[in-house]
Amino acid sequence: MGYDVAHKTDPESVIPEEYGGMWFLKEELEADHVGVSILELEPDARGKEHDETETGQEEVYYVVEGVIEVELTDRDETVTLEADEALRLDPDESRQIHNRGDERAKLVLIGAPL
């Protein structure tokens, strides 16, 4: 088949509903290389601090709704993204996503090995 379709909630969320939700769609879409995830964060919620050094994948964060801050923890720098803005990160860049706004934030996260 030349395409696959998935709904955000086909897989179970990997974070508790009280913080928002995160759905990994790579398997649902039967993707070989690119990972696609949907992340929703409630106000004052944050994602896990991590890097992708072991997987060797770069990531792109695209904000659909809301405003988020991405802390680049090794640099002691923060990048603020609003709706319709995107950020690309190298695999070794340590990062953590925060929603310090007043509304739920919704992002599409895309990752693929270099």
Beta strands, then each sheet from edge to edge (+ up, - down):
strand 1: 20-24
strand 2: 35-41
strand 3: 57-65
strand 4: 67-72
strand 5: 77-82
strand 6: 86-89
strand 7: 95-98
strand 8: 105-113
sheet 1: 1+ 2- 8+ 3- 6+
sheet 2: 5+ 4- 7+
end
